[in-house]
């Protein structure tokens, strides 16, 4: 099912990119843990990779890791319903 929503213009590209990563993650890893701690650990792992790239002052890789972190966080949020 697809739904259309209004979002601020500056978020359109960002959200499209995050949702592409979300879809890719669903295909690559169809199973996602039911355990809340395991879910949070996956989000934290991605956030740690983001922090590493930020510390390395690598903006391109930081953007990539930020997108992955957001996608995994969305995945966790869908499990929390």
N, CA, C and O atoms as a GROMACS GRO file, in nm:
protein
  324
    1UNK      N    1   0.083  -0.117   0.000
    1UNK     CA    2   0.000   0.000   0.000
    1UNK      C    3   0.089   0.124   0.000
    1UNK      O    4   0.187   0.131   0.074
    2UNK      N    5   0.055   0.219  -0.081
    2UNK     CA    6   0.126   0.346  -0.085
    2UNK      C    7   0.033   0.456  -0.041
    2UNK      O    8  -0.085   0.457  -0.075
    3UNK      N    9   0.088   0.549   0.035
    3UNK     CA   10   0.013   0.663   0.084
    3UNK      C   11   0.089   0.790   0.046
    3UNK      O   12   0.212   0.792   0.048
    4UNK      N   13   0.018   0.891   0.012
    4UNK     CA   14   0.078   1.020  -0.020
    4UNK      C   15   0.063   1.111   0.100
    4UNK      O   16  -0.046   1.124   0.156
    5UNK      N   17   0.173   1.174   0.139
    5UNK     CA   18   0.169   1.270   0.249
    5UNK      C   19   0.242   1.397   0.206
    5UNK      O   20   0.327   1.394   0.117
    6UNK      N   21   0.210   1.506   0.269
    6UNK     CA   22   0.280   1.631   0.244
    6UNK      C   23   0.397   1.641   0.341
    6UNK      O   24   0.381   1.620   0.461
    7UNK      N   25   0.514   1.673   0.288
    7UNK     CA   26   0.633   1.692   0.371
    7UNK      C   27   0.702   1.820   0.327
    7UNK      O   28   0.686   1.864   0.213
    8UNK      N   29   0.778   1.880   0.417
    8UNK     CA   30   0.853   1.999   0.377
    8UNK      C   31   0.946   1.966   0.259
    8UNK      O   32   1.003   1.857   0.252
    9UNK      N   33   0.960   2.059   0.170
    9UNK     CA   34   1.038   2.039   0.048
    9UNK      C   35   1.178   1.987   0.076
    9UNK      O   36   1.228   1.899   0.006
   10UNK      N   37   1.243   2.041   0.180
   10UNK     CA   38   1.381   2.000   0.208
   10UNK      C   39   1.392   1.856   0.257
   10UNK      O   40   1.502   1.801   0.263
   11UNK      N   41   1.279   1.794   0.293
   11UNK     CA   42   1.281   1.655   0.339
   11UNK      C   43   1.253   1.554   0.228
   11UNK      O   44   1.278   1.435   0.247
   12UNK      N   45   1.203   1.597   0.116
   12UNK     CA   46   1.162   1.504   0.011
   12UNK      C   47   1.275   1.411  -0.029
   12UNK      O   48   1.260   1.289  -0.024
   13UNK      N   49   1.387   1.466  -0.070
   13UNK     CA   50   1.500   1.384  -0.113
   13UNK      C   51   1.555   1.298  -0.001
   13UNK      O   52   1.591   1.183  -0.023
   14UNK      N   53   1.562   1.355   0.118
   14UNK     CA   54   1.614   1.282   0.234
   14UNK      C   55   1.525   1.161   0.263
   14UNK      O   56   1.575   1.050   0.279
   15UNK      N   57   1.394   1.183   0.269
   15UNK     CA   58   1.303   1.073   0.299
   15UNK      C   59   1.301   0.968   0.190
   15UNK      O   60   1.290   0.848   0.218
   16UNK      N   61   1.311   1.010   0.065
   16UNK     CA   62   1.317   0.913  -0.045
   16UNK      C   63   1.439   0.824  -0.028
   16UNK      O   64   1.432   0.703  -0.047
   17UNK      N   65   1.551   0.885   0.006
   17UNK     CA   66   1.676   0.809   0.025
   17UNK      C   67   1.663   0.713   0.143
   17UNK      O   68   1.703   0.597   0.134
   18UNK      N   69   1.608   0.760   0.254
   18UNK     CA   70   1.590   0.674   0.372
   18UNK      C   71   1.496   0.558   0.338
   18UNK      O   72   1.522   0.444   0.378
   19UNK      N   73   1.389   0.585   0.266
   19UNK     CA   74   1.294   0.478   0.232
   19UNK      C   75   1.354   0.378   0.134
   19UNK      O   76   1.318   0.260   0.138
   20UNK      N   77   1.443   0.422   0.046
   20UNK     CA   78   1.513   0.326  -0.041
   20UNK      C   79   1.601   0.234   0.043
   20UNK      O   80   1.604   0.113   0.020
   21UNK      N   81   1.671   0.290   0.140
   21UNK     CA   82   1.753   0.207   0.230
   21UNK      C   83   1.665   0.114   0.313
   21UNK      O   84   1.702  -0.001   0.338
   22UNK      N   85   1.550   0.162   0.355
   22UNK     CA   86   1.456   0.080   0.431
   22UNK      C   87   1.412  -0.040   0.348
   22UNK      O   88   1.412  -0.153   0.397
   23UNK      N   89   1.374  -0.016   0.223
   23UNK     CA   90   1.331  -0.125   0.134
   23UNK      C   91   1.443  -0.224   0.109
   23UNK      O   92   1.422  -0.345   0.108
   24UNK      N   93   1.564  -0.171   0.088
   24UNK     CA   94   1.680  -0.257   0.066
   24UNK      C   95   1.705  -0.345   0.189
   24UNK      O   96   1.732  -0.465   0.176
   25UNK      N   97   1.696  -0.286   0.307
   25UNK     CA   98   1.719  -0.362   0.430
   25UNK      C   99   1.616  -0.471   0.448
   25UNK      O  100   1.648  -0.580   0.494
   26UNK      N  101   1.491  -0.443   0.411
   26UNK     CA  102   1.386  -0.545   0.420
   26UNK      C  103   1.417  -0.664   0.330
   26UNK      O  104   1.393  -0.779   0.367
   27UNK      N  105   1.470  -0.636   0.212
   27UNK     CA  106   1.504  -0.744   0.119
   27UNK      C  107   1.627  -0.821   0.165
   27UNK      O  108   1.630  -0.944   0.159
   28UNK      N  109   1.728  -0.748   0.211
   28UNK     CA  110   1.853  -0.812   0.252
   28UNK      C  111   1.838  -0.890   0.382
   28UNK      O  112   1.895  -0.998   0.398
   29UNK      N  113   1.761  -0.835   0.476
   29UNK     CA  114   1.740  -0.897   0.607
   29UNK      C  115   1.590  -0.901   0.636
   29UNK      O  116   1.539  -0.817   0.711
   30UNK      N  117   1.518  -0.997   0.578
   30UNK     CA  118   1.372  -0.999   0.595
   30UNK      C  119   1.328  -1.019   0.741
   30UNK      O  120   1.220  -0.974   0.780
   31UNK      N  121   1.410  -1.084   0.820
   31UNK     CA  122   1.377  -1.104   0.961
   31UNK      C  123   1.436  -0.991   1.043
   31UNK      O  124   1.552  -0.953   1.023
   32UNK      N  125   1.358  -0.938   1.135
   32UNK     CA  126   1.406  -0.836   1.228
   32UNK      C  127   1.370  -0.885   1.367
   32UNK      O  128   1.260  -0.936   1.387
   33UNK      N  129   1.460  -0.871   1.462
   33UNK     CA  130   1.434  -0.929   1.595
   33UNK      C  131   1.306  -0.876   1.659
   33UNK      O  132   1.265  -0.763   1.637
   34UNK      N  133   1.245  -0.962   1.739
   34UNK     CA  134   1.128  -0.922   1.818
   34UNK      C  135   1.171  -0.860   1.951
   34UNK      O  136   1.097  -0.784   2.012
   35UNK      N  137   1.290  -0.895   1.995
   35UNK     CA  138   1.342  -0.848   2.124
   35UNK      C  139   1.378  -0.699   2.114
   35UNK      O  140   1.456  -0.658   2.029
   36UNK      N  141   1.320  -0.620   2.202
   36UNK     CA  142   1.342  -0.476   2.204
   36UNK      C  143   1.489  -0.441   2.219
   36UNK      O  144   1.538  -0.349   2.153
   37UNK      N  145   1.560  -0.512   2.304
   37UNK     CA  146   1.702  -0.485   2.326
   37UNK      C  147   1.782  -0.513   2.199
   37UNK      O  148   1.872  -0.436   2.164
   38UNK      N  149   1.753  -0.620   2.130
   38UNK     CA  150   1.823  -0.652   2.006
   38UNK      C  151   1.792  -0.548   1.898
   38UNK      O  152   1.881  -0.509   1.823
   39UNK      N  153   1.669  -0.503   1.892
   39UNK     CA  154   1.632  -0.399   1.796
   39UNK      C  155   1.712  -0.272   1.824
   39UNK      O  156   1.770  -0.212   1.733
   40UNK      N  157   1.714  -0.232   1.950
   40UNK     CA  158   1.787  -0.111   1.988
   40UNK      C  159   1.936  -0.126   1.961
   40UNK      O  160   2.003  -0.030   1.924
   41UNK      N  161   1.988  -0.245   1.980
   41UNK     CA  162   2.131  -0.270   1.954
   41UNK      C  163   2.164  -0.250   1.807
   41UNK      O  164   2.271  -0.198   1.774
   42UNK      N  165   2.075  -0.290   1.719
   42UNK     CA  166   2.097  -0.271   1.575
   42UNK      C  167   2.098  -0.122   1.541
   42UNK      O  168   2.183  -0.076   1.465
   43UNK      N  169   2.003  -0.047   1.598
   43UNK     CA  170   1.999   0.097   1.576
   43UNK      C  171   2.126   0.161   1.632
   43UNK      O  172   2.186   0.247   1.568
   44UNK      N  173   2.166   0.119   1.752
   44UNK     CA  174   2.287   0.174   1.815
   44UNK      C  175   2.412   0.142   1.734
   44UNK      O  176   2.502   0.225   1.724
   45UNK      N  177   2.417   0.024   1.676
   45UNK     CA  178   2.532  -0.013   1.592
   45UNK      C  179   2.543   0.083   1.473
   45UNK      O  180   2.651   0.132   1.441
   46UNK      N  181   2.431   0.109   1.407
   46UNK     CA  182   2.432   0.202   1.294
   46UNK      C  183   2.469   0.343   1.341
   46UNK      O  184   2.545   0.413   1.274
   47UNK      N  185   2.416   0.383   1.455
   47UNK     CA  186   2.449   0.516   1.508
   47UNK      C  187   2.598   0.524   1.544
   47UNK      O  188   2.659   0.630   1.528
   48UNK      N  189   2.655   0.416   1.590
   48UNK     CA  190   2.798   0.413   1.619
   48UNK      C  191   2.881   0.430   1.493
   48UNK      O  192   2.984   0.499   1.494
   49UNK      N  193   2.837   0.369   1.384
   49UNK     CA  194   2.907   0.386   1.256
   49UNK      C  195   2.896   0.531   1.208
   49UNK      O  196   2.990   0.585   1.151
   50UNK      N  197   2.781   0.593   1.232
   50UNK     CA  198   2.763   0.734   1.200
   50UNK      C  199   2.860   0.820   1.281
   50UNK      O  200   2.924   0.910   1.227
   51UNK      N  201   2.870   0.792   1.409
   51UNK     CA  202   2.960   0.868   1.495
   51UNK      C  203   3.106   0.852   1.451
   51UNK      O  204   3.183   0.948   1.453
   52UNK      N  205   3.142   0.731   1.412
   52UNK     CA  206   3.278   0.707   1.364
   52UNK      C  207   3.309   0.795   1.244
   52UNK      O  208   3.415   0.858   1.238
   53UNK      N  209   3.218   0.799   1.148
   53UNK     CA  210   3.241   0.879   1.028
   53UNK      C  211   3.240   1.029   1.058
   53UNK      O  212   3.314   1.105   0.996
   54UNK      N  213   3.158   1.070   1.154
   54UNK     CA  214   3.158   1.210   1.194
   54UNK      C  215   3.292   1.246   1.260
   54UNK      O  216   3.348   1.352   1.233
   55UNK      N  217   3.342   1.156   1.344
   55UNK     CA  218   3.473   1.179   1.407
   55UNK      C  219   3.584   1.186   1.303
   55UNK      O  220   3.682   1.258   1.321
   56UNK      N  221   3.568   1.111   1.196
   56UNK     CA  222   3.667   1.112   1.086
   56UNK      C  223   3.644   1.230   0.991
   56UNK      O  224   3.717   1.248   0.894
   57UNK      N  225   3.542   1.309   1.021
   57UNK     CA  226   3.506   1.426   0.940
   57UNK      C  227   3.481   1.391   0.794
   57UNK      O  228   3.513   1.467   0.703
   58UNK      N  229   3.423   1.272   0.774
   58UNK     CA  230   3.390   1.225   0.640
   58UNK      C  231   3.240   1.247   0.616
   58UNK      O  232   3.157   1.163   0.652
   59UNK      N  233   3.208   1.361   0.557
   59UNK     CA  234   3.068   1.399   0.542
   59UNK      C  235   2.990   1.302   0.454
   59UNK      O  236   2.874   1.273   0.483
   60UNK      N  237   3.051   1.253   0.346
   60UNK     CA  238   2.978   1.162   0.257
   60UNK      C  239   2.943   1.031   0.326
   60UNK      O  240   2.829   0.984   0.317
   61UNK      N  241   3.040   0.972   0.396
   61UNK     CA  242   3.011   0.847   0.466
   61UNK      C  243   2.921   0.872   0.587
   61UNK      O  244   2.840   0.786   0.621
   62UNK      N  245   2.933   0.989   0.651
   62UNK     CA  246   2.843   1.022   0.762
   62UNK      C  247   2.699   1.031   0.712
   62UNK      O  248   2.607   0.983   0.778
   63UNK      N  249   2.680   1.092   0.595
   63UNK     CA  250   2.545   1.100   0.537
   63UNK      C  251   2.490   0.960   0.511
   63UNK      O  252   2.373   0.932   0.539
   64UNK      N  253   2.575   0.873   0.456
   64UNK     CA  254   2.534   0.736   0.428
   64UNK      C  255   2.494   0.663   0.557
   64UNK      O  256   2.389   0.599   0.562
   65UNK      N  257   2.577   0.674   0.659
   65UNK     CA  258   2.548   0.607   0.786
   65UNK      C  259   2.426   0.668   0.855
   65UNK      O  260   2.350   0.596   0.920
   66UNK      N  261   2.407   0.797   0.840
   66UNK     CA  262   2.288   0.863   0.896
   66UNK      C  263   2.162   0.810   0.830
   66UNK      O  264   2.061   0.786   0.896
   67UNK      N  265   2.168   0.792   0.698
   67UNK     CA  266   2.055   0.737   0.624
   67UNK      C  267   2.025   0.595   0.670
   67UNK      O  268   1.909   0.559   0.688
   68UNK      N  269   2.130   0.515   0.687
   68UNK     CA  270   2.110   0.377   0.733
   68UNK      C  271   2.054   0.374   0.875
   68UNK      O  272   1.968   0.291   0.907
   69UNK      N  273   2.102   0.463   0.960
   69UNK     CA  274   2.051   0.470   1.097
   69UNK      C  275   1.902   0.504   1.096
   69UNK      O  276   1.824   0.442   1.168
   70UNK      N  277   1.864   0.601   1.015
   70UNK     CA  278   1.724   0.640   1.006
   70UNK      C  279   1.638   0.524   0.954
   70UNK      O  280   1.528   0.501   1.004
   71UNK      N  281   1.688   0.452   0.855
   71UNK     CA  282   1.613   0.340   0.798
   71UNK      C  283   1.593   0.230   0.902
   71UNK      O  284   1.484   0.174   0.913
   72UNK      N  285   1.697   0.199   0.977
   72UNK     CA  286   1.686   0.095   1.080
   72UNK      C  287   1.595   0.142   1.194
   72UNK      O  288   1.520   0.063   1.250
   73UNK      N  289   1.602   0.271   1.227
   73UNK     CA  290   1.514   0.325   1.331
   73UNK      C  291   1.368   0.314   1.286
   73UNK      O  292   1.280   0.282   1.367
   74UNK      N  293   1.341   0.341   1.160
   74UNK     CA  294   1.205   0.324   1.108
   74UNK      C  295   1.161   0.178   1.118
   74UNK      O  296   1.047   0.148   1.152
   75UNK      N  297   1.253   0.089   1.086
   75UNK     CA  298   1.220  -0.053   1.095
   75UNK      C  299   1.184  -0.090   1.238
   75UNK      O  300   1.087  -0.163   1.262
   76UNK      N  301   1.261  -0.040   1.334
   76UNK     CA  302   1.231  -0.067   1.474
   76UNK      C  303   1.095  -0.007   1.511
   76UNK      O  304   1.016  -0.071   1.580
   77UNK      N  305   1.069   0.115   1.467
   77UNK     CA  306   0.942   0.179   1.499
   77UNK      C  307   0.823   0.099   1.446
   77UNK      O  308   0.718   0.095   1.510
   78UNK      N  309   0.838   0.035   1.330
   78UNK     CA  310   0.727  -0.045   1.277
   78UNK      C  311   0.702  -0.168   1.363
   78UNK      O  312   0.589  -0.218   1.368
   79UNK      N  313   0.806  -0.217   1.431
   79UNK     CA  314   0.788  -0.332   1.519
   79UNK      C  315   0.726  -0.292   1.652
   79UNK      O  316   0.665  -0.374   1.720
   80UNK      N  317   0.742  -0.164   1.690
   80UNK     CA  318   0.691  -0.120   1.821
   80UNK      C  319   0.542  -0.088   1.819
   80UNK      O  320   0.479  -0.085   1.925
   81UNK      N  321   0.487  -0.065   1.704
   81UNK     CA  322   0.344  -0.032   1.686
   81UNK      C  323   0.281   0.010   1.814
   81UNK      O  324   0.162   0.042   1.818
   0.00000   0.00000   0.00000
